[in-house]
Amino acid sequence: MEKDIISIFTDKLKEKLDGKFTLNSEVDRKGVTCIWCKLENAAEITKAAEIVKDFNGRIMTISALIASSNEKSEHVEISYHFYFGNVNCTVSITLPGNLREVKSITPILKSADWHEREMQEFYKIKLIGHPNPKELFLGSSIQMGENTMIPLSAAMNGTSTSTLWERVMKSIGEEAEENE
């Protein structure tokens, strides 16, 4: 069955994509099927998402990497991690040079919404055609550089203690005073 899914997925890619792609697959000893696909044309990520949708699939996560091929040239590599029919499928694209925009797959797969918005916010990648491109985590007053690191201890401070609750109660008290 796994071989059938791999063959069908490969055939659909050949049918729908105009550009070239490379594909590798593996079924491990536990029967888990993994597919790795690299699209030559980044704009075709929407076509790959349509194929995943045809399989009743969803996005699991999206990861981005800002890479430098030399001192003067950088590019962004984006990997979309899909799941369909007991298959883990990673489809990767490369945004050339300093081009920081990609077509949104959220109109095709609603499960991509938060993942794309996170990518947009943290990696400054513009999503073309995203239905709700609002900031997800950070307010507009917070400026993060490309390599800003936030220690986990700082990110988690107050989330599992009474500190967070105290902040909430303080803001409610301040709000009540303003309304009096």
C-alpha positions, 0 to 999 in steps of 0.5 A: 500500500505504501508503494502505491501512495508513493507512486500515486503522489509521484504521478500527481506531482509529474501531472501538476507541476510545470517545474522540476522536482526531486523525490526520495522515499523510504518505508522504515522497518516499522512501516512508516512511509516518508517522502522528501520532495524538493521543488525547483520552482518555489511558486509551485508549493501551492500545487503541492499543497493541492495534491496533499489536499487531494489525499485529505492531508494536512500540514504538521509544521513549517520550518525555515532556514536562512542560509548563506552560500557565500558571504554575499549571497543568502537564501531562505529554505522552507520545508513544509511537513505534511501528513496524509494517508499514514505518510510523512511528506516534506516538500521543500522550496528555496527562495532565491537571493533576498526574495522573502515572499512565497504564495500562501497555502492556507487558502488550500489547507486551513491547517497551514494558517498559524504555521505560515503566520509564525514563519512570516513573523519570525523570518520576515517572509511575506505571504502572498494571498494569506487570508489572515496575515495578522501578527500571531505572537509579537506585538508591532512594538516588539522588534526582532532581528533575524537572529534574535534568541530568546532564552527558554527561561525568559519565554516561560517565565510566569507561564506556569507560576502565579506571576502570570495570574498576578499580571492578569489580576493587576491589569483587571484592577487597573482597567476597573479603576479607569472605568470608575 
